[in-house]
Each structure stands twice: as structure tokens, then as C-alpha cells.
Amino acid sequence: MPPKKRVPRERAPDASLLEKLGPGLITGAADDDPSGIAAYSQGGARFGYSLLWTLFFTYPLMVGIQVVSARIGRVSGYGLAGNIRRHYPRWVLYGLVFLLVTANTINIGADLSAMADATTLLVGGSQHVYILGFGMFCVVLQVFFSYARYVRVLKWLTLSLFAYVGVVFSVDLPWSDVVSGIFVPSLSINADYLTTVVAIFGTTISPYLFFWQASQECEDLRAVPADKPLRDHPEQAARQLNRIRLDTYVGMGFSNVIAFFIMLTTAATLHTHGVTDIQTSAQAAEALRPIAGRFAFLLFSMGIIGTGLLAVPVLAGSAAFAVAESFRWRRGLNLTPLRGVRFYGIIAAATLVGVGLGFTQLDPIKALFYAAVINGVISAPIMAVMMRMASNPEIMGKFVVTRRLLVLGWMATIVMAAAVAAMFIQMVS
């Protein structure tokens, strides 16, 4: 296979909306990976409509923290790990990157298993063969595709999320209960409820998304010769910061709307019919067949596969960017395989370890759910470091975050930390 080539290009000032959407859209869509689907499905099946409020509550917090991560990358020209390496003690860098890589690898394994499970339901065959095939496809996508082609593939894969919108239109909904669940939530302090809330928060506001969006802003800088870090070229600030806002608002909105439909679907079908304990992804999809019909079952299963193909490269890629920046290795999806051997090695290793997890007795839905909980637990310290970076003039120059972003970012950090603390208190009490 021929090596990838970087094709210099200019970003047209009158680019279409789709062209302006990039890191934010892909980050938002990747947020609804099989791990997210598991968390939302568990929430809808177990608690019905009473957790719908979480998706409206988290949207502004999600936007705030993702805009902060994108600004750090675009302003400084370094990703999160690169900035932590340059401005913080090594133990902070290695500790956070270790947690990120661990959570991402578990997430990859659970995602691949859920994708294989869904494929087996649809067409039959060997689950292990599908795990290996999906893993290899995701590695090839990142190693041998140019960055421009790779991003186009990911953008098209975001369309798979509309499967969950289609499922909702195949079932009847009690809209009064839906509205009540959004605006008059019935809160609870029991351990199951709090664990589910942390899982939803952990998959909505997730560490790999921070690292990915910041790194993709740096990738865009390398892909477009005319674009430079804003700290050194402030004349580009208005256009780039406006683009980041639009990209992130749309991407996170897309993410939360789809998550809302997933939770709504499982609340209206599984919970309503007494199916409140989902043990496997096969059970989650299969339970829809007699309740909502074959069409809903097909859409739900295909959505798991499509979102997994979108999310696994993002999970592996964010881990690779973090490790490569930590050790000052060459990095970037435009590198040829030979020049980026260590960077691509991390992508391959994380994915192959995930494949290996799929050959164990891994319960996909449980693993996906607890991967979301792990993400929730490690989010707060990473977010705290991000907020300190975003308000540090040594890193951001005159582009330190605005007061509104500062408030949103710290609110997201505090909410995540409080949810995790409440969950642990209930577990030990």
C-alpha cells in the first residue's frame, strides 16, 4: 500500500457548514459510542424517563469543557498532554496519561465486543472473527488513510447515529411522562441511581474527548499551512474561535440529542415492559424485537456497529496523541507509517489489547457501563488541570478563557467530582 502523502491546502474563508464542522462534530458523535449507548440504555431501561434531565443538564457543561480543550490546542499549538509536559510536574503528566490510556483500552475492548455481538445478532457467524476484523479495520483506517480522507470517513460515520432517531418513531410515546422526566426529574440517592448518573456523566463528559479535540485542532494546524497557533498569530483569532464555537455547539448538541433518543427508546420499550436489567448487548437489542418490532431491532443493532467504527479510532487515536506528546515523539495522522511508527504503534497496541479483551469472558454491556463509570471517576482531575491551563497566560497568552467559559468549565468539574463522591459515599455506606 502506498505511503500517505500530505497534500497542502488552504481553508476557504467561505467554506460550507459541513467543511467548518470537524473536530467538534466528530468528538460529539464519538461520544455516543457503544459505551455511551450502554449507559443511556441502562438508564432508560432501569429508571424510565426519570433520567432524561441529565442530558439537558450536561449540554452546557459539555460545550464549555470541550470549547476549552479546543481553544488550548488551537491557541498553543500543543495538545493537552504536550501542554501538561511543558508546564506541570512529570508525575501529573504520567499519572493522567496512564489513567487515560487504561480507560481508553478498556473502552476499546468493550466497544469491539459490543459491535461483534450486534453483528452476530444481525448475520450470525463468529463473534471472535468480528472482533478481530473490526479491530484490524480501525487500525488500517488510521495508519494508511491520509488525514483528509480519514476525517471524511469519520464524518460519514456520524450518520449512523440517526438510527436511534428512527427507533423512536417506531414506538408510541407518553409525551406527558417524557416532559415530566425532562423538567421535573424524580431524584434519588440510592447507589444504583447515583452510579447510573455517574455513568451518564462519565460517557457525556469523557477524558478521551478532551484529548481528542485538542489534538485534532493541532492536526488541522499541520494540515492547513496558512493556519498557525493563535498565540503567535492573533489576527486569525476571530475566524478560528468562531469556528470552534460553532463546531462544538453543533457537535455536542448532536451528541446529546442522539443520547436523548437512545434513553427515550429504551425507557418507552424496555422499562415500560418490565425489562430493567440489561446484561448483554444481545439482550438489549433482542428485547426490542418483540416490543418495538424488527425495524427497531435492526436500527438499534446497526447503530451499535456504526458508532463503534467511529469511536474506536477516536479512543485509540486520543491515547496515541497523549503518549506521543508525553515522550516528544513524532505524531499525526498525516505521517507515513515509517515516520510515525511509534505513534501508530500506540494506536495498534491499544486496539490489539482491546481485541484481546474481547477474547476473554468479557460481558460487553457490563464492561461498557463500568468503562463509562471509570471515565467519570478520572474526568474531574483531568478537567481541573485543563481549567488551570486555560487560565494560564504562559500557555494561552492573551487568549485565556473568558469568564463565562471559566464558570462553565469549573461547574462541569465540580458537578463531575460531586457525582463521583456521592456515588462512593453510597457504595460504602
N, C-alpha and C positions, 0 to 999 in steps of 0.2 A: 504494500500500500504506500503511495507516495507521501512524503512528509507534508505536514501542514505548512501553509505559507501565510504570512501576514500581508494583507492587502491594504495599503494605506488608503484612507478615505476621509472625506470631510463630512461633517454632520450639517445637513442643510438647515438653515435657520427656519425655513417654513415646513419642517418635517411634519408628516401626518401624526395624528394622535397615537396610532399603533407604533410608529417609529420612536415617538417620545417615551413610550412606556417600555421599560426594560427591567432593570434590577428590582424595582418596587413591585411590578406586576408578577415577575417570576417568583420573587420572595413570598408574596402573598399567596400565590397559587400553591407553592411548595408547602406552605403552612398547613394546607388541607391534605396532608399525606395520609397513608393508612393509619399512622399513629393518631393523627387528629380525628380521622373517621372513627377509630375505635373509641376515643374519648367521648366524642359527640354522640355516638351510638349508645355507649354505656349510659351516658347522662340521660338521653331521651328515653331509653328502654326502662331504666330504673326509676327515674323521677318524673317522667312525663314532661309536661310543659313548664314545670316549675323552675327549670334551669335556663330557659330561653333568655332571661335577663342578662346572663353572663356575657353573651355575645355583643349586646349593645353597650354594656358597661366597659368591656375591654377595647372596643374600637378606638376611642380617642387615645387611650393609653398605648395601644399598639402602634398607632400612627406616630405618636410622639417619640417613642423609643426607636422606631425604625428610621424616622427622619434624622434623629440624632446620629445613628450609626452611618447613614448615607452621607451626612454632612462631614463626619470625621474622615471618611475615605476621600471624598471629593476635595475637601479643603486642604488636607495634609498630604495627600498622595500616597498614604500608607493605610493598610487595613488595621483592624483592631489589634491583632497580635503584634504587628510592626510598631504601632504606637506604644503598646504596653512595654515592649522590649526596649524602646528608646527612652522611656520616661519613668519606668517603675522597676522595683527590685525583681531579680530573676525568679525568686520563689513565687511571686504573684503571677508572672508570665507562665511559668511551667505548671503551676497548680491549676490555673484557669484553662490552659490549653489541654492538660491531661483530662480534666473533667469534661471538656467539650468533646474530645476525641472518643472518650469512653461512652458518653451518652449517644453520640452520633453512630458509633459502631453497633451498639445495641439496637438503635433505631433502624439502621440499615438491615440487620438480620431479621427484625420483626416485620419490617415492610416487605422484604423479599418473600418471607414465609406467607404473609397475608396475600400478596399478589399471586403466588403459586397456588394457594388454597382456592382463590377465586377462579383461577384458570382451570383448575381441576373440576370445579363445580360446573363450569361452562362447557368444557370439551372433553373432560376425562383425561386420563394419562397419569404420568408420574409426577408427583409434587417435587421431588428432588431434581428431576430434569428441568422443570420450570424454574426452580430457584437458581440453578447454575446458569441457565440460559438468560434469565433476566439480569443476573449479576454481570455476566460477560458483556451483554449488550450495553449496560450502563457504563462499563469501563471503556469499551470501544468508542462510545459516543463522546466521551471527554478527551480521550487520548488522540484519536485520529480525525476528529472533526475540527475545522477551523472555528475560532470563537464566534464569528458572524453566523456560520451555519448552525453551530451549537445553540446559540441564543434563539434562532428562528425555530429550531426543533422544540425547544422548551416552551416558546410562546404558543405554538400549535397544540402542545400537550395540555396547556391550560384549559382548552375547550372540553377536555374530558370531565371537568368539574360540573359542567352543565347537566351531566347525567342525574345529579341529585336534585336539580330543579325539576327535571322530568318526572322523577319518582313522586314528588309531592302532588303533581297534577293528576296522578293516577289513583289518589285516595281522597276520601271525604274528610274534611277538617271541621272541628268545632271552633269556629273563629273566636267566640267569646272566651273560651278557655285559653286560646293562643294569646289573645290580647292581655288577658289577666296574667299569664305566665311572663310576659314581657315587662309589663308595667307594675304589677302587684305580685312580686315574687313571694313564695312561701319559703322563708329561710329556715334552716335547721342547723344545729350544732353537733349532730351525731357524726361519728368518724367516717362512715360511708359517704355521707353528703359532702363533707369537707374534702375528703380525698378526691372525689369526683370533680369538685370545683377546682382544686389544685391541678388536676389532670387537664381540665379545660384551659385554665390559665397557662399551664406549662406548655401546651401544644399551640396556644394562640400567641403567647409572648415567649418565644423559644430562643435559646442561645445561638443555635446554628444559623438562625435567620439574621441575627445581628452581624455575625462574622461574614455571612454570605453577601449581604447587601453592601457592606463597607468594601469588601474585596471586589465586588463587581463594579463599583464606582471606579476603583483603581484600574480594573481591566478596561473599562471604557476609556480611561485616560490614555492607556497604552495603545488602544485600537484606533483612536482618532488623533492623529498627530497635532491638529490645531488646538486640542483641549489640553489644558495644563492645570495643576493644582491651584485652587483659588487663593491660597495663602500667598503664592508668588505672582498670580495674575488676577488681581481683584476685578479687572474690567469684565471678566467672564461671569462674575458672581450672580448678577441679576438673572441671566438666562438659565444658568445651571441650578441655582437654588429654586427657581420657579419650577423647573422641570422635575427636580427631586420631590417637591411638594406634590405636584400633580401625579407623578408616578406612584408615590407612596400612598396618597389618599385613595387613588383608584385601586391599586394592588391590595391594600389592606381591606378596603370596602368589599372588593370581590371575594377575598378570603372569608370575611365574616358573614357575608350573605350566603355563601355556599355552606358554611358551617351551620348557619341557622336552618337551612333547608334539610341538612342531614339530621340534626336533632329533632326537627319538626316531623320528619318522616318516621323516625323510629318511635317518637312519642305517640304519633297518630296510629301506628300499626302495632308494633311490638308491645309497648306499655299498655295500650288500650285493650289488647287481647291477653294480657297477663304474662307476657314474655318479658321478664325483668332481669334475668341473669344470663348474659351472653358469654359463653365460654370459648367459642372459636369463631373465626371469621366465616367459616362454612355455615355455622348455626345462624349467625346474624343475617346472612344473605338468604339462606334457605327458609328462615322463618318468614320472610317477606312473601314467598311464593304463594302459600295458601291464603294469606291475608290480603295482599295487595295485587296478586296476580303475577304471571310470568314476566310481563313487561317491566314491572318494578324490580323484580329479582335480577333480570338481565342488566338493567341500568345500574343497579347498586353494585353488582359484581364487576361490570366493566369500569365503573368509576374507581374501584379499588386498584385495578391494574393500571389505568391511565395516570392516576395521581402518584402511584408508586414509581412509575417510569419518570415522572417529573421530579419526585422528591429524592430518590436515591442518589442521583448525580449531585444534587444540591448538598445533601448530607456529606457525601464523600468529598466533594469539592471544598466545602467550608472547612472541613478538617485539614485538608491538604494545604489550603491557604494559610491557616493558623500555624501549622507545623513549619511550613517553608519560611514564613516570615519570622518565626521564632529563631530559626537557625541561619537566617540570611541566605537561603537557597534561592536559585532561580525559580520563578513561579509565574504562572499564567497559562491560560488555555490556548494561547496562540503559539506557545513553544512547540518545537518539533519534539517527538518522543525522545530523541537522543539528547537534546539540550535540556529537556525538563525531566530527566529520568528519575530524580529523587522526588520531585513534585508529583509526577504521575505514579511513582511508586507508592506514595501515601494513599492516593486515590484507589489504586489497585488493592493495596493491603487492607484498607478499611472495608472495601466491598467484599473481598475474598473472606475476611474474617466473618463478615455478615453472612456470606454464603455458608460458611462452616457452621454458624449458629443455627442455620436452617436445617442442617443435617442432624441436629440434636433433638431431644424431646421438647422443643420449644412450643409453647402454646401461643400462637400468633396474637390473639386478641389480648390475653393477659400481658404478654410481653409488650405489645404496643401501648396498652394502657399504662403500665408502670414505666415505660420509657417516657411517656408524657409527664408522669409524676416526677421522675428524675430530672427532666428538663425544668420543671417548675422549681425544684429544690435548688438547682445550680444557677438559675436565672438571676436571683437577687444579687449575689456578689458580683457577677459579671456586669449587671446593669449599674451597680454603684460605681464600679471602675469607669464605665463608659461615661457616666454623667460627670465625673470628675475630669475626665479628658476633655469633654465637650465644653467645659467652662474654663479650661486652662489656656491662657493666651500663648504659652510656649508651643502648644500644639495647634491651636486654631487661629492664632494671630488676632486680627480684628473681627474674625467670624465666629467668636464664641457664641454659644446658643442664646437665643432670645429668652426673655423672662417666661414667656408662655411655654416654650419648649422645655425650659428648665423645670417649670412646675409640673408639666405633663410627664416628663421623664422620671422625676423623683416620685411623683404619685404612683406611676407604674411600678417602680422599685419597691416602694413601701407596701403597696397592695400585694405584690407577689410575696414579699417577706412575711407579711401578716397572715396570708393564707397558708403558707407553709408552716408557720409557727402554730397556728390554730390546729392544723392537721396533726402535728406531732404531739401537741398537748392532749388532744382527744385520744390518740393512739396509746399514750402511756397512762392515761387516767382510768 
